[in-house]
Each structure stands twice: as structure tokens, then as C-alpha cells.
Amino acid sequence: MGEFGGIDFGPLEDLIGVWEGGTGVDVAPEPDGAETNPYYETITYSAVGNVTNAESQKLSAVHYHQIVSRKSDGEVFHNETGYWMWDSRSETIMHSLVIPRAVCVLAGGNYTGEKDQDGRIIINVAASIDDENWKIIQSPFMLENARTKEFRQEVLIGNGRLSYSETTILDIYGKDFEHTDQNELILNQT
């Protein structure tokens, strides 16, 4: 872990840059089962800098914008923005995200130096509709028709590669469904 522009971004430092990947797989709910969509995407991470909360908590923040398109027709089917934040004092990673379906997530987890066999940083965050700290907020329509109950995400970063897998538990079409996404991206520019 190191610094970028004189700011300690901790395990988030290697995110900064433009990432592209074309091996994504989205498994989404349908009324009669599941739909699998291969996809490609670009994620742009930008350094925000340090943020101080209540004059006592110091966070380093990275903003991102993710655009995901179906391979079958090039249509953008996911557009997400948010922030990754690092609190070095408590070793807490936070991921706030928003999608234009009237759903917002604040997921969190601890990072204490975990790496995979290739030396890539492992980040895990989670949120739940019932969690007191790491919440999911959604519109009344979504609560009634496609309730997001839980969100889990694992990100591996290092050596110019970023891999992620995420699971969103939805209450939709009268049942619980594990909506999953995964992809591996390559750093295109810093």
C-alpha cells in the first residue's frame, strides 16, 4: 500500500486509472428463471483525496464511474457511480454506489492486508437491508417489486489486473434470486 499524489489511499491506490474488460458475465432474474448476459465494460477511478468527517475521521476517497454493455447488441444495461473510501485508523473500506434504478448501497468491510497467491489485494465488502451500519436504500417501487436484500462484493487488484465478483440478493417475481456479476479488467491508463 502506498501513496498517490501524496495521499495514502491504502488498498485503494491501485484502483486509480481506466480499466477495461470484456469477459463479464451477468446472471439476472427473469419471471421464468434466469438470463445470462456476457458483457464488456469500462470503469474509470479518479483520486478525490482526503475527506474529514466531524473533524476526527480521515478518509481517502476514490470516485468511479462504471459503464456496462451487452456483448450481444452493445446496449448499455448498467451505469453505476460512487465512491470507494479507506479509513486507515479503523482499517475499514467503504463502497457507496448508486444506480439509476433508485437503489443506493453503502457497503463496508475490514482490510488487514489480505492478498491472493498472485500478490493481488483482496477487498470484501457487504451490505444488507437489515444491517444497522451497512445499508441498502431503495425507492418504494423497488421495495415492492424488486427488493434488494443483500449485496456482497469481492475485488482483487494488482499487477495491472482488477477482478470482481458480486452477488445481489433480490426478492423479485415472488422469490429470492442471486443476481451475480463477475469480470476481469486490465488497466488501460493511469
KEBATOR-570773 format. One record per residue: residue number from 1; x, y, z of N, C-alpha, C in turn. Coordinates in steps of 0.2 Angstrom, whole numbers, plus 5000, padded with zeros to 4 digits. Example, Ala and Ser with C-alpha at 12.3 -4.5 7.8 and 13.67 -1.06 7.14 Angstrom:
# KEBATOR-570773
{pt 1; {5066; 4972; 5039}; {5062; 4978; 5039}; {5066; 4984; 5039}}
{pt 2; {5064; 4989; 5035}; {5068; 4995; 5036}; {5064; 5000; 5039}}
***
This chain:
# KEBATOR-570773
{pt 1; {5004; 4994; 5000}; {5000; 5000; 5000}; {5004; 5006; 5000}}
{pt 2; {5002; 5011; 4997}; {5006; 5017; 4996}; {5002; 5023; 4995}}
{pt 3; {5006; 5028; 4992}; {5003; 5035; 4991}; {5002; 5036; 4984}}
{pt 4; {4997; 5040; 4982}; {4996; 5043; 4976}; {4995; 5050; 4977}}
{pt 5; {5000; 5054; 4973}; {4999; 5062; 4974}; {5000; 5064; 4981}}
{pt 6; {5004; 5060; 4985}; {5005; 5062; 4992}; {4999; 5060; 4997}}
{pt 7; {4994; 5057; 4995}; {4989; 5055; 4999}; {4989; 5047; 5000}}
{pt 8; {4988; 5045; 5006}; {4988; 5037; 5007}; {4981; 5035; 5006}}
{pt 9; {4981; 5031; 5000}; {4974; 5028; 4998}; {4974; 5021; 5000}}
{pt 10; {4979; 5019; 5004}; {4979; 5012; 5006}; {4978; 5007; 5001}}
{pt 11; {4973; 5002; 5002}; {4972; 4997; 4997}; {4968; 4999; 4991}}
{pt 12; {4966; 5005; 4991}; {4963; 5008; 4985}; {4967; 5011; 4980}}
{pt 13; {4973; 5012; 4982}; {4978; 5016; 4977}; {4978; 5013; 4970}}
{pt 14; {4979; 5006; 4970}; {4979; 5003; 4963}; {4973; 5003; 4959}}
{pt 15; {4967; 5005; 4962}; {4961; 5006; 4958}; {4962; 5012; 4953}}
{pt 16; {4966; 5017; 4955}; {4966; 5023; 4951}; {4968; 5022; 4944}}
{pt 17; {4964; 5024; 4939}; {4965; 5023; 4932}; {4959; 5021; 4928}}
{pt 18; {4960; 5020; 4922}; {4954; 5017; 4917}; {4955; 5010; 4916}}
{pt 19; {4950; 5006; 4918}; {4950; 4999; 4917}; {4945; 4997; 4912}}
{pt 20; {4947; 4992; 4908}; {4943; 4989; 4903}; {4943; 4981; 4903}}
{pt 21; {4937; 4978; 4902}; {4936; 4971; 4902}; {4931; 4969; 4898}}
{pt 22; {4932; 4963; 4895}; {4927; 4960; 4890}; {4925; 4953; 4891}}
{pt 23; {4926; 4951; 4898}; {4924; 4944; 4899}; {4919; 4943; 4905}}
{pt 24; {4915; 4949; 4905}; {4910; 4949; 4911}; {4904; 4944; 4909}}
{pt 25; {4901; 4942; 4915}; {4895; 4938; 4915}; {4890; 4940; 4920}}
{pt 26; {4884; 4942; 4917}; {4879; 4944; 4922}; {4873; 4939; 4922}}
{pt 27; {4871; 4937; 4928}; {4866; 4932; 4928}; {4860; 4936; 4932}}
{pt 28; {4855; 4937; 4928}; {4850; 4942; 4931}; {4843; 4938; 4931}}
{pt 29; {4838; 4940; 4935}; {4832; 4937; 4936}; {4827; 4938; 4930}}
{pt 30; {4823; 4933; 4928}; {4818; 4934; 4924}; {4812; 4930; 4927}}
{pt 31; {4806; 4932; 4925}; {4800; 4929; 4928}; {4800; 4921; 4928}}
{pt 32; {4803; 4918; 4923}; {4803; 4911; 4922}; {4810; 4908; 4924}}
{pt 33; {4814; 4912; 4927}; {4821; 4909; 4928}; {4826; 4914; 4928}}
{pt 34; {4832; 4913; 4924}; {4837; 4917; 4924}; {4839; 4919; 4917}}
{pt 35; {4842; 4925; 4916}; {4845; 4926; 4910}; {4853; 4928; 4911}}
{pt 36; {4857; 4925; 4906}; {4864; 4926; 4906}; {4866; 4931; 4901}}
{pt 37; {4869; 4936; 4903}; {4872; 4941; 4898}; {4879; 4942; 4898}}
{pt 38; {4883; 4940; 4893}; {4890; 4942; 4893}; {4891; 4949; 4892}}
{pt 39; {4896; 4952; 4895}; {4896; 4960; 4894}; {4904; 4962; 4894}}
{pt 40; {4904; 4968; 4892}; {4911; 4972; 4892}; {4909; 4978; 4896}}
{pt 41; {4915; 4981; 4898}; {4914; 4987; 4902}; {4920; 4991; 4903}}
{pt 42; {4919; 4997; 4905}; {4924; 5002; 4907}; {4923; 5005; 4913}}
{pt 43; {4928; 5005; 4918}; {4927; 5008; 4924}; {4933; 5013; 4925}}
{pt 44; {4931; 5019; 4926}; {4936; 5025; 4927}; {4936; 5027; 4935}}
{pt 45; {4942; 5026; 4938}; {4943; 5028; 4945}; {4947; 5034; 4945}}
{pt 46; {4945; 5039; 4949}; {4949; 5045; 4950}; {4950; 5047; 4957}}
{pt 47; {4956; 5049; 4959}; {4958; 5051; 4965}; {4954; 5057; 4967}}
{pt 48; {4950; 5057; 4973}; {4947; 5063; 4976}; {4951; 5066; 4981}}
{pt 49; {4955; 5062; 4985}; {4959; 5065; 4990}; {4957; 5063; 4997}}
{pt 50; {4959; 5067; 5002}; {4957; 5066; 5009}; {4950; 5070; 5010}}
{pt 51; {4946; 5066; 5014}; {4940; 5069; 5017}; {4940; 5069; 5024}}
{pt 52; {4938; 5074; 5028}; {4937; 5073; 5035}; {4930; 5074; 5037}}
{pt 53; {4928; 5069; 5042}; {4921; 5069; 5044}; {4921; 5071; 5052}}
{pt 54; {4917; 5076; 5054}; {4917; 5078; 5061}; {4923; 5080; 5064}}
{pt 55; {4928; 5082; 5060}; {4934; 5084; 5062}; {4938; 5079; 5066}}
{pt 56; {4936; 5072; 5065}; {4940; 5067; 5068}; {4941; 5061; 5064}}
{pt 57; {4937; 5060; 5059}; {4938; 5054; 5054}; {4941; 5056; 5048}}
{pt 58; {4947; 5053; 5046}; {4950; 5055; 5040}; {4949; 5049; 5035}}
{pt 59; {4946; 5051; 5029}; {4945; 5046; 5024}; {4949; 5048; 5018}}
{pt 60; {4952; 5043; 5014}; {4954; 5044; 5007}; {4949; 5041; 5003}}
{pt 61; {4947; 5045; 4998}; {4942; 5043; 4993}; {4944; 5043; 4986}}
{pt 62; {4941; 5038; 4983}; {4941; 5037; 4975}; {4934; 5037; 4972}}
{pt 63; {4933; 5041; 4967}; {4927; 5041; 4964}; {4927; 5037; 4958}}
{pt 64; {4922; 5033; 4956}; {4922; 5029; 4950}; {4915; 5030; 4946}}
{pt 65; {4916; 5028; 4940}; {4910; 5028; 4935}; {4911; 5021; 4931}}
{pt 66; {4906; 5017; 4931}; {4906; 5011; 4928}; {4900; 5011; 4922}}
{pt 67; {4902; 5009; 4916}; {4898; 5008; 4911}; {4898; 5001; 4908}}
{pt 68; {4893; 4997; 4908}; {4892; 4990; 4906}; {4888; 4989; 4900}}
{pt 69; {4890; 4986; 4895}; {4886; 4985; 4889}; {4886; 4978; 4887}}
{pt 70; {4880; 4976; 4885}; {4879; 4969; 4882}; {4884; 4967; 4876}}
{pt 71; {4887; 4962; 4876}; {4890; 4960; 4870}; {4886; 4958; 4864}}
{pt 72; {4880; 4956; 4866}; {4875; 4954; 4860}; {4873; 4960; 4856}}
{pt 73; {4872; 4966; 4859}; {4869; 4972; 4855}; {4873; 4978; 4857}}
{pt 74; {4878; 4978; 4861}; {4881; 4984; 4863}; {4877; 4989; 4867}}
{pt 75; {4871; 4987; 4869}; {4867; 4992; 4873}; {4870; 4992; 4880}}
{pt 76; {4870; 4998; 4883}; {4872; 4999; 4890}; {4866; 4997; 4894}}
{pt 77; {4867; 4992; 4899}; {4862; 4990; 4903}; {4864; 4991; 4911}}
{pt 78; {4869; 4994; 4912}; {4871; 4996; 4919}; {4876; 5002; 4919}}
{pt 79; {4874; 5007; 4923}; {4878; 5013; 4923}; {4878; 5015; 4931}}
{pt 80; {4884; 5014; 4934}; {4884; 5015; 4941}; {4890; 5020; 4942}}
{pt 81; {4889; 5024; 4948}; {4894; 5028; 4950}; {4894; 5028; 4958}}
{pt 82; {4899; 5030; 4961}; {4900; 5030; 4968}; {4907; 5032; 4970}}
{pt 83; {4909; 5030; 4976}; {4915; 5031; 4979}; {4917; 5025; 4983}}
{pt 84; {4924; 5024; 4983}; {4927; 5019; 4987}; {4931; 5023; 4992}}
{pt 85; {4931; 5022; 4999}; {4934; 5026; 5004}; {4938; 5021; 5009}}
{pt 86; {4943; 5024; 5011}; {4948; 5020; 5016}; {4949; 5024; 5022}}
{pt 87; {4947; 5021; 5028}; {4949; 5024; 5034}; {4954; 5020; 5037}}
{pt 88; {4961; 5022; 5037}; {4966; 5019; 5039}; {4966; 5017; 5046}}
{pt 89; {4964; 5022; 5050}; {4964; 5021; 5058}; {4960; 5015; 5060}}
{pt 90; {4954; 5014; 5057}; {4950; 5008; 5058}; {4951; 5002; 5054}}
{pt 91; {4955; 5003; 5048}; {4956; 4998; 5043}; {4949; 4996; 5040}}
{pt 92; {4945; 5001; 5039}; {4939; 5000; 5036}; {4938; 5002; 5029}}
{pt 93; {4936; 4998; 5024}; {4934; 5000; 5017}; {4927; 5001; 5016}}
{pt 94; {4925; 5006; 5013}; {4918; 5008; 5012}; {4917; 5009; 5004}}
{pt 95; {4911; 5006; 5002}; {4909; 5007; 4995}; {4902; 5010; 4995}}
{pt 96; {4902; 5016; 4992}; {4895; 5019; 4991}; {4894; 5019; 4984}}
{pt 97; {4888; 5016; 4982}; {4886; 5016; 4975}; {4879; 5018; 4974}}
{pt 98; {4878; 5020; 4968}; {4871; 5022; 4966}; {4870; 5020; 4959}}
{pt 99; {4864; 5017; 4957}; {4862; 5015; 4950}; {4855; 5018; 4949}}
{pt 100; {4854; 5020; 4942}; {4848; 5024; 4940}; {4842; 5019; 4940}}
{pt 101; {4841; 5015; 4945}; {4835; 5011; 4947}; {4832; 5013; 4953}}
{pt 102; {4835; 5019; 4956}; {4833; 5021; 4963}; {4835; 5016; 4968}}
{pt 103; {4841; 5014; 4968}; {4844; 5010; 4973}; {4851; 5013; 4975}}
{pt 104; {4852; 5013; 4981}; {4859; 5015; 4984}; {4861; 5010; 4989}}
{pt 105; {4868; 5009; 4989}; {4871; 5004; 4993}; {4877; 5008; 4997}}
{pt 106; {4877; 5007; 5003}; {4883; 5008; 5007}; {4886; 5002; 5010}}
{pt 107; {4891; 4999; 5007}; {4894; 4993; 5009}; {4900; 4994; 5013}}
{pt 108; {4902; 4989; 5017}; {4908; 4990; 5021}; {4912; 4984; 5023}}
{pt 109; {4918; 4984; 5025}; {4922; 4978; 5027}; {4928; 4981; 5030}}
{pt 110; {4932; 4976; 5032}; {4939; 4977; 5035}; {4944; 4975; 5030}}
{pt 111; {4950; 4978; 5030}; {4955; 4976; 5026}; {4962; 4976; 5031}}
{pt 112; {4965; 4970; 5031}; {4971; 4970; 5036}; {4977; 4967; 5032}}
{pt 113; {4977; 4968; 5025}; {4982; 4966; 5021}; {4982; 4959; 5018}}
{pt 114; {4976; 4957; 5017}; {4975; 4951; 5013}; {4977; 4951; 5006}}
{pt 115; {4980; 4946; 5003}; {4982; 4946; 4996}; {4981; 4939; 4994}}
{pt 116; {4980; 4938; 4987}; {4979; 4931; 4984}; {4986; 4928; 4983}}
{pt 117; {4987; 4923; 4979}; {4993; 4919; 4978}; {4997; 4923; 4973}}
{pt 118; {4994; 4928; 4969}; {4997; 4932; 4964}; {4999; 4939; 4967}}
{pt 119; {4998; 4940; 4974}; {5000; 4946; 4977}; {4995; 4951; 4976}}
{pt 120; {4989; 4950; 4973}; {4984; 4955; 4972}; {4980; 4956; 4979}}
{pt 121; {4979; 4962; 4980}; {4975; 4964; 4986}; {4968; 4961; 4986}}
{pt 122; {4965; 4959; 4991}; {4958; 4956; 4991}; {4954; 4961; 4996}}
{pt 123; {4949; 4963; 4993}; {4944; 4968; 4996}; {4937; 4964; 4996}}
{pt 124; {4934; 4964; 5002}; {4927; 4961; 5003}; {4923; 4966; 5007}}
{pt 125; {4917; 4968; 5004}; {4913; 4972; 5007}; {4906; 4969; 5006}}
{pt 126; {4901; 4971; 5011}; {4894; 4969; 5011}; {4890; 4974; 5014}}
{pt 127; {4883; 4973; 5012}; {4878; 4977; 5015}; {4872; 4973; 5015}}
{pt 128; {4867; 4975; 5019}; {4861; 4971; 5020}; {4855; 4976; 5021}}
{pt 129; {4849; 4975; 5019}; {4843; 4979; 5021}; {4842; 4980; 5028}}
{pt 130; {4844; 4975; 5032}; {4843; 4975; 5039}; {4849; 4977; 5043}}
{pt 131; {4855; 4978; 5040}; {4861; 4979; 5044}; {4861; 4986; 5047}}
{pt 132; {4863; 4987; 5053}; {4862; 4994; 5056}; {4868; 4999; 5053}}
{pt 133; {4873; 4996; 5051}; {4879; 5000; 5048}; {4879; 5001; 5041}}
{pt 134; {4879; 4995; 5037}; {4880; 4995; 5030}; {4873; 4993; 5027}}
{pt 135; {4870; 4998; 5024}; {4863; 4999; 5022}; {4862; 4999; 5014}}
{pt 136; {4856; 4997; 5013}; {4853; 4997; 5006}; {4847; 5002; 5006}}
{pt 137; {4847; 5007; 5002}; {4841; 5011; 5002}; {4838; 5011; 4995}}
{pt 138; {4832; 5010; 4994}; {4828; 5010; 4988}; {4821; 5013; 4988}}
{pt 139; {4819; 5014; 4982}; {4813; 5018; 4981}; {4807; 5013; 4983}}
{pt 140; {4801; 5016; 4985}; {4795; 5012; 4987}; {4794; 5007; 4981}}
{pt 141; {4794; 5009; 4975}; {4793; 5004; 4969}; {4797; 4998; 4970}}
{pt 142; {4804; 4999; 4971}; {4809; 4994; 4971}; {4808; 4989; 4977}}
{pt 143; {4806; 4993; 4983}; {4805; 4989; 4989}; {4799; 4984; 4988}}
{pt 144; {4794; 4986; 4984}; {4788; 4982; 4982}; {4789; 4977; 4977}}
{pt 145; {4793; 4978; 4972}; {4793; 4974; 4966}; {4800; 4971; 4965}}
{pt 146; {4805; 4973; 4967}; {4812; 4970; 4966}; {4817; 4972; 4972}}
{pt 147; {4815; 4970; 4978}; {4818; 4972; 4984}; {4825; 4969; 4984}}
{pt 148; {4830; 4974; 4985}; {4837; 4972; 4986}; {4838; 4970; 4993}}
{pt 149; {4839; 4964; 4995}; {4840; 4962; 5002}; {4847; 4962; 5004}}
{pt 150; {4852; 4960; 5000}; {4859; 4960; 5002}; {4863; 4961; 4996}}
{pt 151; {4869; 4963; 4997}; {4874; 4965; 4992}; {4881; 4962; 4995}}
{pt 152; {4885; 4958; 4991}; {4892; 4956; 4993}; {4896; 4957; 4987}}
{pt 153; {4902; 4959; 4988}; {4907; 4961; 4983}; {4914; 4959; 4985}}
{pt 154; {4918; 4955; 4981}; {4925; 4954; 4982}; {4928; 4957; 4976}}
{pt 155; {4934; 4961; 4977}; {4938; 4964; 4972}; {4945; 4962; 4973}}
{pt 156; {4948; 4960; 4968}; {4955; 4958; 4968}; {4959; 4963; 4963}}
{pt 157; {4964; 4966; 4966}; {4968; 4972; 4962}; {4975; 4970; 4963}}
{pt 158; {4979; 4971; 4957}; {4986; 4971; 4957}; {4989; 4969; 4950}}
{pt 159; {4995; 4970; 4949}; {4998; 4968; 4943}; {4995; 4970; 4937}}
{pt 160; {4991; 4976; 4937}; {4988; 4978; 4931}; {4981; 4975; 4930}}
{pt 161; {4979; 4971; 4934}; {4973; 4967; 4933}; {4968; 4969; 4939}}
{pt 162; {4961; 4969; 4938}; {4956; 4970; 4943}; {4951; 4965; 4941}}
{pt 163; {4949; 4961; 4946}; {4944; 4956; 4945}; {4939; 4957; 4951}}
{pt 164; {4933; 4956; 4949}; {4927; 4957; 4954}; {4922; 4951; 4953}}
{pt 165; {4919; 4950; 4959}; {4913; 4946; 4958}; {4908; 4949; 4964}}
{pt 166; {4902; 4949; 4962}; {4897; 4952; 4966}; {4890; 4948; 4966}}
{pt 167; {4887; 4948; 4972}; {4881; 4944; 4972}; {4876; 4949; 4976}}
{pt 168; {4870; 4950; 4972}; {4865; 4954; 4975}; {4859; 4950; 4976}}
{pt 169; {4856; 4949; 4982}; {4850; 4945; 4984}; {4844; 4949; 4983}}
{pt 170; {4840; 4947; 4978}; {4834; 4951; 4976}; {4828; 4947; 4978}}
{pt 171; {4823; 4950; 4981}; {4816; 4947; 4981}; {4812; 4950; 4975}}
{pt 172; {4811; 4946; 4970}; {4808; 4948; 4964}; {4804; 4942; 4961}}
{pt 173; {4799; 4943; 4958}; {4795; 4938; 4955}; {4792; 4933; 4960}}
{pt 174; {4791; 4935; 4966}; {4789; 4930; 4971}; {4794; 4926; 4974}}
{pt 175; {4800; 4927; 4973}; {4806; 4923; 4976}; {4812; 4926; 4977}}
{pt 176; {4817; 4923; 4981}; {4823; 4926; 4981}; {4828; 4924; 4975}}
{pt 177; {4832; 4928; 4973}; {4836; 4927; 4967}; {4843; 4930; 4968}}
{pt 178; {4848; 4926; 4967}; {4855; 4928; 4967}; {4857; 4931; 4961}}
{pt 179; {4857; 4937; 4960}; {4859; 4941; 4954}; {4867; 4942; 4955}}
{pt 180; {4871; 4939; 4950}; {4878; 4939; 4950}; {4881; 4942; 4944}}
{pt 181; {4887; 4945; 4946}; {4891; 4949; 4940}; {4898; 4947; 4942}}
{pt 182; {4902; 4946; 4937}; {4909; 4945; 4938}; {4913; 4947; 4931}}
{pt 183; {4919; 4949; 4932}; {4923; 4951; 4926}; {4930; 4952; 4928}}
{pt 184; {4935; 4952; 4923}; {4942; 4954; 4924}; {4943; 4959; 4920}}
{pt 185; {4946; 4964; 4922}; {4948; 4970; 4918}; {4956; 4971; 4918}}
{pt 186; {4958; 4975; 4913}; {4965; 4977; 4913}; {4966; 4984; 4913}}
{pt 187; {4971; 4986; 4917}; {4972; 4994; 4917}; {4974; 4996; 4910}}
{pt 188; {4970; 5001; 4908}; {4972; 5004; 4901}; {4976; 5010; 4902}}
{pt 189; {4974; 5014; 4907}; {4978; 5020; 4908}; {4978; 5023; 4915}}
{pt 190; {4983; 5026; 4917}; {4983; 5029; 4924}; {4982; 5036; 4924}}
***
